[in-house]
C-alpha cells in the first residue's frame, strides 16, 4: 500500500479497527478514510453505495461487525445474522463496484466446526457442525469468506479473508452480559476487588481451552498480510498457544490483584471444548506475535482502570 493511498477502515472505533488505525498511523499512512456508525450505517445499502462512489477508497479493512460473547450471540440470533450479513454484503459488493485495489475481510475462529481437530487448519472450514451458541455469527462470517472468494473467482478482485483467534485489547467491550470471556473476567475481578467481595463466580466448568491474541498484534498481522498475501483462501491469525479458562481466570485474578475465592458455575454453557488455531501458514510467510498473554492483560487492565471501570 502506498503511503498516500486512500484506505478505508470500516469499524475504526472498535477494538480491532482502532488497533488497525493505530498501526497504520504509526507506519505513516495519513490518508485514512473513517466514518462512525452514526455517520455511515453500513447496514444501509444505498448509504454504502453513495459513500464508496463519492470517496473511492483504494484499500479496505472490513473490521466492522456486530459482536458479543456467548450470551449475546445466543440471545440476539436474528440481529447477529442479519446485521453482519448486511454490513459485509454492502461493503464487499461496493468494493467490487468501485474497483477497490484490495480488501481484507476479518472473520472469526468461530467459523470452524465445534469439534474440529486441534489445532484448527484453514481447510477444516465446513467439515462439521458449528457451535450452536454462536451459529448465526459464524454463518454470517462464513458467507463473507465465500463472498470474497466468489468475487475473486468471478471478477478477479483481490479480496482476502483473515481468521483471528480470540482477541483482547484496548477499547474492548466490558459489558457484564454481552462481553467475551477475557474482558468479562477483568471487569468481574476488578469489581470484586473494589467491593471486597469474597467470591467471584466464573461461567462454565473452567475446562475449555482458548487462545488469546492481543489486538495490536492482530493489527500488525493484518497490515503484514495486506502487503504480502494475495490468495483468496482464508488464513488464520493467532499465537498457536492456548490455556484453560480456569488458567485464564487465575491469570486475570493475579493481574487484577484480587485475593478472594474463585468458583465455577457449571450450569452456564462452556461453548466449544477447545479452539486452538494452526498458524503454520502465517508463520511460513514470516509473521509471529510479539505480545505475551500476561503482558497484554496487564496493559489492557491498566487501560480498563483508566477509561472503562466506571462505565
N, C-alpha and C positions, 0 to 999 in steps of 0.2 A: 504494500500500500504506500503510495506516495504521501509525503508528509503533509501536502496541501490538499489531498483528496477529501472530498466531502463524505463523511462517514456518519451514518445514522445508527444510533444506539437505541433500539426500542426497549423501553423498560429501564431507563438510565437511573431512576431513583430507587430501584430495588437493590437487594443485596448483590446480585450478580452484575446487573447493569451498571451499578455505581462503581463496582470494582473494575470493570472493563473501562469505564470512563476515566477513573484514576490512572489506570495503566497507560492508556493512550495519551493522556495529558503528560504523564511523566516521560513518555518517549518523544514528545514534541509534536504530536498531532494537534493542530489547533483549529481545524475546520470541521468541528463536530456538530452534528445536527441532533438536537434534543427537543423533545416535547413531553410534557407531563400528560397524564391520562385526562386531566381537565382540559388541556389544550387540544388533544387529539385522542378521540375514543377509537382505539384500534379494532373494536368490535363493529364499528360503523363502516360498511363497505365503501360508501361514497366519500366519506371523510378521508379514508386512507388513500383512495384513488386520487382525490384532489391534492392531497399532501405530496404524494410521490410525483405527480405531474408538475407541481409548482416547484418543488425543491430539487428534484433529480439527484438523489444520493447515488454515489458511486459504489459504496460498500455498505452492507447492513449487518449488524449484530442483532439477531432476534432473541432478546432476553426477556421480553415481556410475556407474562403468563399469570393466570390465577393460580396461586399456590397455597398449600397448607399442610398440616400434619394429618395423622390417621383420622382424628375426629372430624375435621373439616372435610377431608376427602370422602369420607363415608356418609356424611350427612348432607352435603351440598352437591350431590352427584350430578344433577342436571346442570347446575351452574358451572361446575368444573369441566364437563364435557362440552357444553355449548360455547362458553366464553373462550376456552382455549382453542377450539376448532375455528371460531370466528376470527380471533386475533391472528393465528398463523396463516389461515387461508387468505385473508386480506393482504397481509404483508408479503407473503411469498408470491402471490399472484401479481401484485403490483411491482414487485422487484423484477419479475419477468417482463411485464408490460413496458416498463420504463428502462429496460436494458441495464439493470444494475450489474456491475462487473463481477461481484462476488457477494454471496450471502451466507452467513453462518446461522444455523438453527440450533438452539440449545434445547436438548431434551432432558431426560432424567433416567437414572438407573432403574426406575420402577417399570420401565418398558419391558424388562426381561421377565420370563416365567418365574412364578413364585418358587418353584423347586428346581431352578436351573442348576446345572453342575457348577461347582465353585473351583477356581474363580470364574467369573462370567465373561465368556468371549463374545465378541460382537456378533458372531454367526449364530448365537443362541436365540436371537430375536425370532419370535413367532414359532417357537418349538414346543410350547407348553402353555398351560393356563396361567393367567395373571393372578396377582394377589387381589382378592375381591375388594378389600377396603379402599384401594386406590385405582381400581379398574378404569373409571371414567377419565381420570387424568392421564393414565398410561395409554389408553386408546387414542386420546387426542394427540399425544406426543408421537405415537407410532404413525398416526395419519400424517403428521408433519414430516417425519422422516421419509415416508413413502412419497409425499408430495414433492419434496426436494429431489428425490431420485427420479421421479417421473418428469419433472421439468428439465432435469439434466438429460434424460434419455430422449425425450421428445423434442426439446428445443435447444439443447446444448448449453443450458445455464450452468454456471459454476456455483452451485448451491451445495454446501456441505452441512453435515449434521454431526454434532458432538454430544456425547452422553456423559455428563458429570456424575460422579458418585454423590453421596450425601454431602451437603455443603453447610458451612457456617461462616460467619464473618460480620463485618460492620453492616449496620442497617438491617440486621436480621429481624424477623418477626417474633416478638416475645409475648404474643397474646397467650393468656393462660389456657385456652382451649384449642386455638387454631394453629399453634406453632409446631415446628418439628421438635424432635426429642432433645437435641443439644441446647437450643435456646430455652426450651421449656424447663430443662434441668437447671440452667443458670438462674432463671427467674425464681424457680421454686426454692433452691438452696439460699439464694440471696435474701428472699423474703423471710424464710425461716430463721436465718441468722439474725436479721434485723429485729424480728419479733420474738427472738429467744424461744422459738418453738422446739420441743424436744424430739419431734419425729418428722421426717419427710417421707411421703409416700410416692413411689415411682410406679407408673403404669406397667403392667405385664410382669412376666416372671424374671426378667433380667438376663435371660439366657440367649436371646437372639444376638447375632453378631453384625456389626455395622462398620463401615469405612467412612471416614470424615476428611474432607479436603477443605482447606482454608480458601475462601472465595477469591482472595487476591492471587493465590497460586493458580486458581482456575482462570482468572483473567489473563495471567501470563501465558498459560497454555493456549487460550483462545487466540491471542494475538500471534503466538508462535504458529498455530495451525492456519490462521488466515494467510500467513506468509509462506507456509511450507507444505500445505496439504490441499490437493485439488481433486480428491477422489470422492464420488458421491456416496460411497459406502460409509456408514457411520463409524465413529471412532470413540472409544472410551477415554475418559479423563478421570484419573484418580491417583491414590497413593500406592495401591497394591498391598495395603496392610489393613487389618481390621481388629476390633476388640468387642467384647460382650457389652451389652447395655449396662450390666452391673459394674463392669470395669470402668465404663464411661462415667457412670454416676459417681463412683468413688473418686475418679479423677476430678470431676467438676466440684464435688464436695471439698476436696483438698484445695483446689484453686480458690474457691469462694471463702474457705476458712470456716465452714460450718462444722460444728463439733457434736451435733445431735445424732440420733439413730436413723438408719435408713431401712425402710421396709418396702416390699413389693406387693402390689395389688394384682393378684393373678386372675381376678375377674375381668380385667381390662385386656384388650387384644394385644398380641405380640407382633402381628404382622409377619412378614417373611422371615423364616428362621435364620437365613444368612444372605448377605448381599455384598460380596467382595468382587471388585472389578478386575478383570485381566487387562492390565495396561501395557502388555508387552509390545503391542503395535505402536503405541505412543512413545515408549522408551526407545524403540528402534529408530524412530525419527529424530531422537536426540533431546527429548524433554523429560524432566523429572521434577517433582515437587521439591520445595525448599523449606517449608514451614512445618516443624514437628508439631504434633497434636497439642501437647501440653502448652507449648509456647503460644500457639494460636489461640487456645482457650483463654490464656491469661490476657492476651491483647483484646479479645472481644469482651471479656468480663470487665476490664477497665473501661472500655467504651460503653458498655451497658450501664455501669455505675454512673458515668459522667453524663450520659444522654438519654437513657431509657428507663432507669429504675423507678422514676416517679410517674411514669405514664400509665 
